[in-house]
Amino acid sequence: MRIGGSAPAGRFDRRLLAPMMIGTILNPINTAIIAVALTPIGIALGAPASETVWLVSSLYLATAIGQPLVGRLVDIFGVKSLSLIGAALVVVAGAIGLLAPESRDSIWWLVAARVILGLGTCAGYPAAMHLIRSEGERTGRASPATILTLLSVTTQTIAVIAPALGGLLIGAWGWRATFAVNIPLGIATFLLAALFFPRRTGLEPAPGSRPRIDGLGIVLFGVAMLALLVFLQNLSSGLFWLLPIALIAGAGFTWWELRATDPFIDVRVLTGNVPLLLSYLRSLLTATISYSFVYGFTQWLEDGRGLDPTAAGLVLVPVFAAGVAVALAFGRRPEVRWKLLLGSAAQLVAGILVLFMTGSSPIWFLVLTMLVLGVPQGLNNLAIQNSLYFQAEPERIASSAGLLRTFSYMGAIVSSVIYGNLYGVRASTEGLHDLGWVVVGIAVLFLLITVFDRSLARIGR
C-alpha cells in the first residue's frame, strides 16, 4: 500500500512521478551506456568485436520480446508486483556484471547479465503508461499531456547524458561500473515502487476473474521475434534459415491468438484497430531514421569527415537538445496530427541535407542538420506516445505500450542492417548519400501514412 494518505482528487498523484521516472529510465540508460564500455570490456577480457556486440544485441532482443509480455502481466497483476520483480532483476544483473570473473569466457557472463537486465527493465515503461491511464480515469482528465511530456523528455534526456555518464564511470572505476550502477538504481526503484505504487489501480481484472496466461501464445511470439531479430542482425552470416522459422512461428502465433480465449496479444482487436497499427508503424519508421543517424551518421563523421570520437559525439548533441526543447515547448498541447506532420517534414529535410554533405562539409552545416533532426526526435516520439494513450484499450494499455517499444527496437535493428549494408568496410561519403536517400524514402512513407490518417484529427480534441 502507498504511504502519505489518499491521492489528491482531480489531479495527478505527484507521488507516483519519482518511481515512474526512475523505472522508465532503466532501459534507455543501459541501452546507451554500453556503447562506451564495449572497447574496454573487449580489451579486459580479450573478446573480439564479434562477441562484445552481443552485449548490445542481447539487451535489444530481451527487451523487444519482454516488453509486451511484461506489459501484459502489468495489465493483469498490476504495476506494483511487476515493478518490484523487475527492480530485483536489475539488481541481480548489476551484481553479475560486477562480480563476473575476468577471463576469456566471462563475456558470456556479461551477456547473461544483459539479458536479465533487459527483462528487468521491461516493467518501467508499461507500468508508467498504465499508471498515467489509471490516473486519467480517476481524475476524469482525458489528456494528461503534461505527464506524458515529462515521461518523453525524461527518456530523451537520458539519451543525452548516458554516454557521458558511462565515460565518467569507466574513468573512475573501470568498465564494471557500467553494470554496478544498476545496483543502486534497482534498489531505488524497488523502494520507491514499494512505497508509492498502488497494489491495484482499477484497470486490472478482479482477482477472481483474471484471464489465464497464454503460455503457447507467449512462446510462439518469442520464437517468431527472436528468429526475426537475429536474422535481421546477421543477414550476411548464412542464417537465412531463421526467416522461415520466424514466418512459421508468426503464422502459428496469429492462428492461435485468433482462437485463444485469453490471448497474449488480442490479434482480433489489434487488426481492427488500424490507427493503433499505424502508430506502431510510425514508431518503427521513426526509430529507423533516428538510429540510422545516431549510429550510421556518427560512423561517417569519423571515417568520412575525419572527426575524432569526441567531436563526433558533440555534433550529435544538438539532436537530443533540440528534441528535448521541442517536446517541452509543445508537449502540453494534446493534439498530435500537426506534430506528426511537422516531424515528418523535418525528417524529410534532414535526409535531403545529408545528400549535400561531403568530406569537407563545415561543422555548422552538420550541426544545422542535427538541429533539424531534433524536431522529429521531440515531436514524433511525443505524438506517437500520446496517440497510443488514446488508441489502446484501457485494460491493455501496458501491453500496448510494451509492444510500442518492441516496434521501436525493431527499427533500431533495421537501421543497423541498412547502414551496415550500405557502408560495407568503411563509412564513405557515397554510402552516406545512399543512407540519405533511404531516410528520404522512409520520411516520405511516414508523411503519407500521417496525411491520410484521419483518425489523428480526433486525438486531443
ABEGO torsion letter per residue (X at the ends): XBBGEBBBBGBBBAAAAAAAAAAAAAAAAAAAAAAAAAAAAAAAAGBBAAAAAAAAAAAAAAAAAAAAAAAAAAAAAEAAAAAAAAAAAAAAAAAAAAABBBBAAAAAAAAAAAAAAAAAAAAAAAAAAAAAAAAAAAAGBABBAAAAAAAAAAAAAAAAAAAAAAAAAAAAAEAAAAAAAAAAAAAAAAAAAAAABBABAGABBBAAABBBBBAAAAAAAAAAAAAAAAAAAAAAAGAAAAAAAAAAAAAAAAAAAAABABBABBAAAAAABAAAAAAAAAAAAAAAAAAAAAAAAAAAAAAAAGBBAAAAAAAAAAAAAAAAAAAAAAAABABAAAAAAAAAAAAAAAAAAAAABBAABBAAAAAAAAAAAAAAAAAAAAAAAAAAAAABBAAAAAAAAAAAAAAAAAAAAAAAAAAAAAAEABBBAAAAAAAAAAAAAAAAAAAAAAAABAAAAABGX
